[in-house]
């Protein structure tokens, strides 16, 4: 008897909860909606968030705070461009002007983002660790809005973000005359998924870009009904959040997180016999009797 695979079971440690977020509205988005050619203008190089963009981050931050229970995050992964860094800090950080539980807490909380004319600063009070990686950057090349500034600039502006995963001080990935191919972006998204699966954290927020999200989810849900596939592959709006489960289907060993959480049961050695054992024994006896009768004849 065959059973239709309408569901799948995976050990707890073989899956992660991923909070996928596209950055909030940037100045380049506004210019691009008026004239798509603006995406090639240096006026919008490494564009920052608009006032509406920061308003969008506040709305998402309130949404997450109102959930019951509030989701626990182990890590925030962010693309090292201004608009994604601002989005991540504004959503998951604490406004520097927000009154802390005590003065001691305020002193102990490292600064996530320095204040500017565009937005207040944010601290890491109550926030998970932040790590930046170029694996989840937007398409490399051609569009100045997708070029990053020096690593030292970001490290100064976003002091509590871990930039150790970014290998070069200057942007060696962005080329002024070559746009990264869709195939290369798709391959990079696969490397990013492998990187996520190798990390120990189980609940991870990823703050990234529309083009990268399209590549990341372009083949997602191939074993799901068409409406689910359509949902997964529909483009993200600015500051949109989707929470997905990422399962590791190829790892042949049970992850340590599962081993640590699971309990082995009773202490006597050997398997614990259930009532089904009688069915197995009787079935074996009947098979043996049938085989003996056949040999006699």
HELIX and SHEET records of a PDB file:
HELIX    1   1 UNK A   12  UNK A   14  5                                   3    
HELIX    2   2 UNK A   27  UNK A   34  1                                   8    
HELIX    3   3 UNK A   36  UNK A   40  5                                   5    
HELIX    4   4 UNK A   42  UNK A   44  5                                   3    
HELIX    5   5 UNK A   51  UNK A   66  1                                  16    
HELIX    6   6 UNK A   82  UNK A   92  1                                  11    
HELIX    7   7 UNK A  103  UNK A  108  1                                   6    
HELIX    8   8 UNK A  134  UNK A  136  5                                   3    
HELIX    9   9 UNK A  144  UNK A  146  5                                   3    
HELIX   10  10 UNK A  151  UNK A  157  1                                   7    
HELIX   11  11 UNK A  182  UNK A  198  1                                  17    
HELIX   12  12 UNK A  210  UNK A  217  1                                   8    
HELIX   13  13 UNK A  226  UNK A  233  1                                   8    
HELIX   14  14 UNK A  256  UNK A  261  1                                   6    
HELIX   15  15 UNK A  276  UNK A  296  1                                  21    
SHEET    1   A 6 UNK A 161  UNK A 162  0                                        
SHEET    2   A 6 UNK A 129  UNK A 132  1                                        
SHEET    3   A 6 UNK A  75  UNK A  78  1                                        
SHEET    4   A 6 UNK A 203  UNK A 208  1                                        
SHEET    5   A 6 UNK A  15  UNK A  22  1                                        
SHEET    6   A 6 UNK A 241  UNK A 247 -1                                        
SHEET    1   B 3 UNK A  94  UNK A  95  0                                        
SHEET    2   B 3 UNK A 122  UNK A 123 -1                                        
SHEET    3   B 3 UNK A 111  UNK A 113 -1                                        
END                                                                             
